[in-house]
Amino acid sequence: MSDLQARPLGELIQIRKGKKPASVSPRQQNEAQRPYLLIDSFGGNYKSFTDDTSCPYAKADETLLVWDGERCGLTSTGHEGYIGSTLSAICTTNENLEPNYLFHFLVSKQKEIRNSAEGTGVPHVSRRSLEDLEIVIPPLPEQKKIAEILSGIDRAIEARKRTADKITTTCRFVADEILQQAKYTYGSIKIKDCANRLWQGINTAADRVEYHERGVPILQAKHITSGQIDSGGARFLCEGDYSRYSCRFQPSVGDILFTNIGTIGKSAIVTTPSKFLVAWNIFLISPSDAIESEYLHCFMQVLDQQNYFHQHAAGNATKFINKTLISELEVPLPPREEQIKICARIKALSRAAKCSQDAASKHLELKTSLSADLLSGRKRVSI
């Protein structure tokens, strides 16, 4: 007979929804005050304190679950204080369920919890769906061992993420230093003075352009990521409409595509001859002979990594970059041979940063796979 049990989560837990206290302080003013726990507290940074005892109180071994909002389903543990209005505290009511094992189970179900959220405006966790989740319960010693293993992996992942973030920050700093030194040594040029074309793509709504099942793809901002062009899911224009617009909006090899509305600051360089057009949320920049395309693209990417474009974007609900900002950007202008060398150095730094981030992501993927095996009982641990 198997020593594994599978039971609905609702039979084993208590859920306490948080509430807004009567008053909060930005710092702890007396011994009665405790942290007021919000989503921002998940990183261990407590910015608010209260002594309102009408608020539910969380213990350090309980799981905090984001109940309301776009991040519902997100979990954390190890916090003690009064529970914020968008959170719930979940604790075990069964002596045969280890609290840390429960936490890792809820972590493994974050996506499922979020996908089952209710509400047309602000989404919130579905209590019924949460309580209906089936949890596999091995003997207590095995639960504790599984929780120890997964907690240890989490610590290793966090350490790798911190290392990756440090490497990425260092690479960005060095790339900026390289460009600043080039500007100091050789001077700079505005993009409007080193671009043969700087045009915004087609406003398909204003021009009442019709889309078709086949034809010439028209790219939107979502098709441009940092350094990549992916036309998957693009809509199509007929050949007649393409002929109308191709003289202005058909990119050439070496042109830079830059997203300027919504998803702003992402850029990619056209490396192969392709037949496509760009929509109005993309700028098309054609560098002149004064500047290497790859070098200008590297410069744009460095600015994006520094959040330059987000900091200078206009708009409230939808952020956008206007043409004037791009036109007036000053690019360091060393000789072309030096541009090529600088570009190679910046690309090497970018590869180093990406490798470190990919390594951290790979460990997270491995942890997700192992967690699924251990928490489902497909893989057992010896005690």
N, C-alpha and C positions, 0 to 999 in steps of 0.2 A: 504494500500500500504506500502511495506517494506521501511524502511529508510536506508537500506543497499544497497550499490552500489558495483558491481564487475567490475573492469576495468583492462586492460592490463597495466602492470607496466610502459612500455615504453611511455605511454601517459602522465605520471605524474612526470617523473624524468628527470634529466640531469646527464650524466656520463662524468666525466673529467678524462682522463687517465694521470697519472703522467709521469715525465721524469727525466732523470739524469741531475743535475745542472752542470754548468761549473766548480764550485769548492765548496768544503765543508770544514768546520772547526770542530775539535773535541770539541770545546766549543764556546759559543756565544761571539764574539769579538766586536760587535757594535750593536746599537739599530735596525739597518736595518735587521740584521740576525734573522731568525726564525728557529725553528726545521725543519730538513729535515726528513720527516716521512717515516719510513720503517716498516717492520713487527715487528722488535724488539721494535718499539715505542708503540706497542699495550698495553704493560704493564705499560706505562707511563715513560719509561726510554729513554730519548732523548740523543743520543750519537753524532749526527751530526747536523750542522747548516749551513745555506746558505742564501745569499741575492740575489740569481738569480731569478729575477722577471719573467723570461720566463717560469718558472715552475708553473704549476697550484697550486692554494692556497686553502687549506681546512679550513673551519670554524668548530668550536667546535660542532655545532649541526648537522653536516653532517656525513654520514656513509662512513668509509673507507673500501674498499673491496679489498682483495688480488686478483689481476687480473691474474698474471702469476706465474707458478711454482706449485709444489706439494701441496701447501697449498691454492690453489686458492679457493675462496668462503668464506674464513675466514673473519670475519667482526669485526669492532671496531668503537667506537665513542668517542667524548669528546676530540679530538685532534685538535690543530690549528697549521698550518705550511705548508711548501711546500711539495707537494706529490711526493713520491719516484716512480721510474720507474716501479716497480712491482705492484703498487697500483692504484686504481681509487677512486675518491671521488664521492659519489652519493648524490644529493640533490633533494628535491621536487620542482617542478615548479608549483604546484597547491596549492592554499591557503587552500583547503579543505583536504589536507594531512599533518598530523602532523609529523615533522621530526623524533621524537623519536619513533612514531608508525611505521614509515617506517623502522627504524633501527631494531626493533624487528621482523618485517616481514622478513627482509633479514636474520636475525639470524636464523629464523625458516626454511629458504630455503637453508641453507649452503650446506647440503648434496646434494640437488637437483642441485644446481648451480655447485658443484664440479663434479657430475656425468655427467653433460652435457658439460663439458669442451672440448675444441677442441685442436688439435695439436698433432703431432706424437712424437715430441721430448719433448720440454717444454710445458706442458698443459697451456691453458689460458681460461679464462671465455668466453663463447659464448655470445656475445652481443645480438644476436637474441633470444636465449633461455631466457636470463635474462629479456629482454624487453617483452617477451611473458608471463611471469609469471602473473597470475591473482591475484590481491590484493582486498580483501573485505574492503570496506571503510564505517565504521559507522559514525555518526555525530561527528564533531570535539571534543566536550566535552567528548564523550565516548572514542574516540581515546586517548585523553590525560589521561583519567582514566586507560585505559588498559596499556598504556605505563608506568604509575606510578606504577601499580601493578607489571608488569614484571620487571621493574628496581629495585623495592624493593626486589623481589625474588632473582634477580641477586646479589644484595648486600649481602643478607643473605647467598646465596650459596658461595660467595667469602669468607665470614667470616668463614663459616664452613670448607672450603677448607684450609684456613690458620690455623685453629685450628687442622685439621686433619694432615696437614704437620708438625706442631709443635710436635704433639703427635708421629708421625712416626719418626721424627728426634730424639726425646728424647729416644724412644724405641731402635733405632739403636745404639745410644750412650751408653745406659745402657748395651745392649747386648755385645758391644765391650769391655766395662769396665769389665764385668763379665769374658770374655775370657782372657783379659789381666791380670787380677788378678790371674786366674788359671795358666796362663803361668808363672807368677812371682813366684807363690807358689810352683808349681809342675814341672816346666820345660815343654819341648815340644818334639814332635817326628815328623819326616818327613813322609809324606804320603807314600812314597816308602817303609818305614820301618814298616808301620802298615797296609799295604794292601797285601792281598794274590794275587790279580790280579789288574793290571792297564793297560787295553787294549783299543785300539781304535777300533771302530766297523768296519764292512765290507765295503771295497771300492767296491761297486757294479759295478761301471763303469770299473775299472781296471780288476776286475774278470769277467766282462761280464755276470753278473748275470741276468737272465730273470725274469720278473715279471709275475704274473698270477692273474686271477680273484678271485681265492680262494687259501687257503693254510695257511702258517704261516706268520703273519704280521712282517714286518721289520720297526722299528721305526726310524724316522728322528728327527733332532733337533726341528722341529716345534711341535712335539708331547710331548715335555717336557716343562712344565711351572714351576714356583716356587712351588715345592712340589707336583705337579700333573703329572700323566702320562695319556694321552688321545690318544688312538690308532685310533681314528676316521679319516677316509680318508687315512689310511696307505695302502701301496701296499703289495703284498703277494709273498712269495717264495714257490716253490713246496716242497714236503716232502723230495725229493732227495737232493735238495740244503740245506734244513734245517739240514739234517743229516751230511752233509759235514762241516757245520759251528757251530753246536750246542755245541760242546765240548769247543769252545772258546768264542762264542758270545751269548750264552743263559744265560741271567741274572738269578740269584737265589734270593730268599727272603733275604732281608738285603743289597743287592747290591745297589750302588748309580749310577745313570745315570747322566752324566754331559755334557752339550752341549758345544762343543769346536770350532765350525766353524759357521760363520754367526751370528746366534742368540747365543751368548756366555754367559756362566756363570749361566745358569738355571740348576737346579738339582732336582731330585726326587728320592725317595727311593722305591725299590720294596717291597711291603708289603704282596703280596699274590702270590702263585705259578702260573705262567702264562707262556704260550708257545709263545715266540716271540724272535726276534733277533734285534740287533741295528746296524745302519749304521755308516759310517766313521765319521760323524759329532757329534758323541757321544762317550765319554769315559765311560768305564765300570769299576767301582771301587768296589772291594770286600774287605771290612775291615777284618782285622784279629781279633783274640780274644783279642788283646791289646786295642781295642777301640770299643765303642758302635756305631753301624751304625747310629742311630738317632742323636747321639752327633756329629759325623763327618758331617752328613748332615746339622745339625744346623750351624756348623762352616762354611760350604760352602755357606749357604744362607746368613749369616752375611757378608761374603766377597762380595757376589754379591750385596747386598743392599748398600754396601759402594763403589760400582763401581770399586772394586779392579781388577776384571778380564778385564774390558774394558780398564783400565789404563795400564795394562801390556800386552794387546793383541798385536800381530804383524799383519802386512798386511795393505794395503791401501784400495783397493776397498772392499775386503772381510777380515774381522777381524778373527783371529784364535788364539787359545791357544795351545801352544805346550805341549807335554807330559812331558818335563823336568820341566816346570813351576809347573805343578800339582805335579809331583814326589817330588820336593824340598820344597813344601809348609810345613811350620812348624805348627803343630796343638798342642795347649796346651793339656797336658796329665795328668789330675788328676786321682785318682783311679776311678774304674768303677762306684761305688756308687755315687761319686761326679759328674761324667759325666752325670748320669741320672738326678740328681738334677739340674745341669746347663741347660741341655736340656729342662727340664720342665719350668724353669724360662724364657728361651729364647722363647719358644713356647707361653707362656702366654703374653710376650711382643708383639710377632707377632700378636696374636689374638687381642690385644688391638689396635694396629696400623690398622689392617684390619677392625675392627669394625668402627673406626673413618672414614676411607676412604669410607667404604660402606655407612655410613650415609650421607656423602657428595654426593656420587653418586646417592643415592635414592632421595635426594632433587632435583638434576638435572633432573632426570627422571620425577618427579612430575611437575617440571617447564615446561619441554618439552610437556607433556600432556596438561597442562593448557594453555600453549601458543597456541597450535594447536586449542583448543576450542575457545579461545578468538579471535584469529586472523581470524578464519574462519566464525565467527558469530554464531557458534553453541551454544555458551554461551554468554549471554549479561550481561553487568554491568549497574547497576542503577546509575544515576547521581544525 
